[in-house]
Amino acid sequence: MASPLHQFEITPIIPIEVAGTDLSFTNSALFMIIASGLVAVFLIWSMRKSTLVPGRFQSMAELSYEMVAGMVRDNVGDEGRGYFPFVFTLFMFVLFGNLLGLIPGGFTFTSHIAVTFTMAAIIFLAVTVIGIYRHGFHFLRLFFPEGAPWWTAPILVPIELVSYLSRPISLSVRLFANMTVGHVLLKVIAGFVISLGSIFFLLGVFPLLALVGITVLEFLVAAIQAYVFAILTCIYLHDAIHLH
């Protein structure tokens, strides 16, 4: 039986090497393209014939749009409208990436820290640049809240600085860990179904029921993690735009 970690193995599809650097097109890159394509197809297909009374797919597209729009409005404010396309794209990309991994034969690229940290690092750098562009050196007030006594600076500044610099780590690890643990658990329980069922088929019923329940839960986790990733991005944007 394959290891539960085998499902996370990155394999090259088109080997590419440039100046000794491996730039191969991998299964991870393939599923990122598939996720992006599915998002585009879903949104275009859903809205190709929009009606006053929406159908099933149009309702799903509009619900996604309204949810993210509300998220940006509530957490960033009116000044966050310009960043809505970025947050919406991020949410849909992570959501479809999470869901693709739950399809048999699929690959969960969001279960790799290299992928999640890259996205988190881009968000972190973008938010920092936005903050500096909007506030200049006053952006440094983010590390020393307005109204705090000056003598607390030696304590507050290092704490706020470490908290700020740890954002890409916490944001990436949260998504990576949740997706990895869930898929490993599914693989382990699936192994119990096969092992116990091969002894006596009734013995495999209980782990099978647990597998079905956890699979349903994983679909919920996939959506929640995409939501959390997007809403934390909104919170970081709020801090950059409004400071504390």
C-alpha distance (Angstrom), angle and dihedral (degrees) to the residues before:
residue distance angle dihedral
M1 . . .
A2 3.81 . .
S3 3.80 119.0 .
P4 3.82 115.9 -98.1
L5 3.81 86.6 -120.5
H6 3.80 93.3 55.6
Q7 3.81 90.3 85.6
F8 3.82 89.8 66.2
E9 3.79 95.5 54.1
I10 3.79 113.8 124.3
T11 3.78 112.0 -139.0
P12 3.82 127.0 -174.0
I13 3.79 116.4 -116.9
I14 3.80 97.6 179.5
P15 3.82 110.4 22.7
I16 3.81 111.1 -139.0
E17 3.78 125.0 174.1
V18 3.80 123.4 179.9
A19 3.82 120.4 -176.5
G20 3.80 91.0 -22.9
T21 3.80 93.0 -49.2
D22 3.79 118.9 121.4
L23 3.81 107.6 -128.6
S24 3.80 95.9 161.2
F25 3.78 120.8 159.5
T26 3.81 102.0 -115.8
N27 3.78 139.1 -169.8
S28 3.81 87.5 -101.4
A29 3.80 91.7 56.8
L30 3.80 90.0 45.5
F31 3.79 93.2 55.5
M32 3.81 91.1 46.3
I33 3.80 87.9 57.2
I34 3.80 90.7 45.3
A35 3.82 90.9 50.5
S36 3.81 91.4 49.7
G37 3.79 90.9 47.3
L38 3.79 93.1 48.7
V39 3.80 91.6 50.6
A40 3.80 90.5 51.9
V41 3.81 93.1 45.7
F42 3.80 92.2 46.5
L43 3.81 94.5 51.4
I44 3.81 95.7 41.3
W45 3.81 93.2 45.0
S46 3.80 92.6 46.0
M47 3.79 94.6 51.4
R48 3.82 100.4 34.5
K49 3.81 91.1 101.1
S50 3.78 104.3 19.5
T51 3.78 114.4 -173.0
L52 3.79 135.5 -171.7
V53 3.79 88.7 -112.4
P54 3.81 102.0 48.0
G55 3.77 123.1 -139.7
R56 3.78 125.4 -136.5
F57 3.80 98.7 -79.2
Q58 3.79 94.4 38.5
S59 3.80 89.1 52.4
M60 3.81 90.9 51.7
A61 3.82 91.9 49.0
E62 3.80 93.0 46.6
L63 3.81 91.7 46.0
S64 3.81 90.5 52.6
Y65 3.80 90.7 47.5
E66 3.80 94.4 47.9
M67 3.79 93.5 44.9
V68 3.80 94.0 53.5
A69 3.82 91.8 40.5
G70 3.80 89.2 53.3
M71 3.79 90.3 46.5
V72 3.81 91.8 53.7
R73 3.81 92.9 43.2
D74 3.82 94.5 49.1
N75 3.80 97.4 42.8
V76 3.81 104.0 32.3
G77 3.81 103.3 23.2
D78 3.79 130.3 -141.2
E79 3.80 90.7 -41.2
G80 3.78 88.8 64.2
R81 3.80 94.7 68.0
G82 3.78 92.0 94.6
Y83 3.79 90.7 57.5
F84 3.80 95.2 50.2
P85 3.86 95.2 96.7
F86 3.81 90.3 54.7
V87 3.81 94.7 47.7
F88 3.81 92.3 44.2
T89 3.82 92.1 49.7
L90 3.79 90.4 47.7
F91 3.81 92.6 49.9
M92 3.81 94.6 48.6
F93 3.82 93.3 44.8
V94 3.81 93.4 51.6
L95 3.82 92.3 42.3
F96 3.79 94.5 52.4
G97 3.81 90.8 42.0
N98 3.80 90.0 54.6
L99 3.80 93.5 46.0
L100 3.81 94.5 47.2
G101 3.78 89.2 61.0
L102 3.80 90.6 59.7
I103 3.80 92.4 59.1
P104 3.84 113.2 93.3
G105 3.78 107.5 -101.4
G106 3.81 91.5 18.0
F107 3.78 127.4 126.1
T108 3.81 125.3 -133.8
F109 3.79 105.8 -143.0
T110 3.81 89.6 175.7
S111 3.81 87.8 67.5
H112 3.82 89.7 71.2
I113 3.78 117.6 88.2
A114 3.82 90.0 -149.1
V115 3.81 89.9 63.3
T116 3.80 98.4 41.0
F117 3.81 93.3 43.5
T118 3.81 91.3 50.3
M119 3.81 90.5 53.6
A120 3.81 91.4 44.7
A121 3.82 91.7 47.9
I122 3.82 91.1 51.6
I123 3.82 89.9 50.5
F124 3.81 91.2 47.1
L125 3.81 93.9 49.9
A126 3.82 92.9 43.8
V127 3.80 92.6 50.0
T128 3.81 91.6 47.2
V129 3.81 92.1 50.0
I130 3.82 90.5 48.1
G131 3.80 90.8 50.7
I132 3.80 94.1 48.7
Y133 3.81 92.1 44.5
R134 3.80 92.9 51.4
H135 3.80 99.9 39.8
G136 3.81 107.5 19.4
F137 3.80 112.9 -158.7
H138 3.80 89.3 -12.3
F139 3.82 85.1 76.4
L140 3.81 86.1 79.7
R141 3.82 87.0 71.9
L142 3.80 84.3 79.0
F143 3.81 86.6 77.9
F144 3.79 94.4 49.1
P145 3.83 113.5 41.1
E146 3.79 118.9 -133.1
G147 3.79 112.2 -97.9
A148 3.79 96.3 21.2
P149 3.85 114.2 134.2
W150 3.82 111.5 -99.0
W151 3.79 92.3 -126.2
T152 3.82 90.6 64.4
A153 3.83 90.8 62.6
P154 3.85 95.2 95.9
I155 3.80 88.3 57.1
L156 3.82 103.2 34.4
V157 3.81 99.3 43.0
P158 3.85 96.3 56.7
I159 3.82 91.2 43.7
E160 3.81 93.1 49.0
L161 3.81 91.7 43.7
V162 3.80 93.8 51.2
S163 3.81 90.0 44.7
Y164 3.81 90.8 51.7
L165 3.81 95.4 45.8
S166 3.81 91.2 48.2
R167 3.81 92.7 58.5
P168 3.83 96.8 93.7
I169 3.80 89.9 47.2
S170 3.81 95.9 49.9
L171 3.81 92.5 41.5
S172 3.81 93.6 51.1
V173 3.81 98.1 39.5
R174 3.82 92.4 50.2
L175 3.81 92.8 58.1
F176 3.81 95.5 37.3
A177 3.82 94.4 48.5
N178 3.79 96.3 46.7
M179 3.78 94.2 49.3
T180 3.81 94.1 43.6
V181 3.80 96.4 47.8
G182 3.80 93.0 47.0
H183 3.80 94.1 51.3
V184 3.80 93.2 45.4
L185 3.81 89.7 51.8
L186 3.80 91.0 50.8
K187 3.80 91.0 50.4
V188 3.81 93.3 48.5
I189 3.82 93.8 49.4
A190 3.81 90.5 45.5
G191 3.79 86.6 55.7
F192 3.81 89.9 54.2
V193 3.80 90.0 51.4
I194 3.81 91.3 55.0
S195 3.82 95.9 40.5
L196 3.80 97.3 47.0
G197 3.80 93.3 37.6
S198 3.80 90.6 55.4
I199 3.83 89.1 57.6
F200 3.79 96.2 45.4
F201 3.79 122.1 -15.8
L202 3.83 94.6 -134.8
L203 3.79 90.0 59.4
G204 3.79 89.1 63.4
V205 3.82 93.7 55.8
F206 3.80 96.4 80.2
P207 3.82 96.9 50.4
L208 3.82 87.7 43.0
L209 3.81 91.0 56.7
A210 3.81 89.3 47.1
L211 3.80 89.2 49.6
V212 3.81 92.0 53.0
G213 3.81 91.5 48.7
I214 3.80 93.9 48.0
T215 3.82 90.8 46.6
V216 3.81 90.1 56.0
L217 3.80 88.5 47.4
E218 3.81 90.5 50.6
F219 3.81 90.8 56.6
L220 3.80 87.5 54.7
V221 3.82 91.3 46.6
A222 3.82 90.0 50.1
A223 3.81 90.7 56.7
I224 3.82 94.1 41.8
Q225 3.81 93.1 50.8
A226 3.80 91.3 51.1
Y227 3.82 88.6 49.9
V228 3.82 92.5 48.1
F229 3.81 91.8 48.2
A230 3.80 90.6 51.9
I231 3.81 96.9 43.1
L232 3.81 92.5 49.9
T233 3.80 87.6 52.3
C234 3.80 87.8 54.2
I235 3.81 91.0 49.8
Y236 3.80 90.9 51.3
L237 3.80 89.5 49.3
H238 3.81 89.8 50.9
D239 3.80 91.0 53.7
A240 3.81 91.5 48.9
I241 3.80 93.5 48.7
H242 3.81 101.4 37.3
L243 3.83 100.2 19.9
H244 3.83 109.2 -150.0
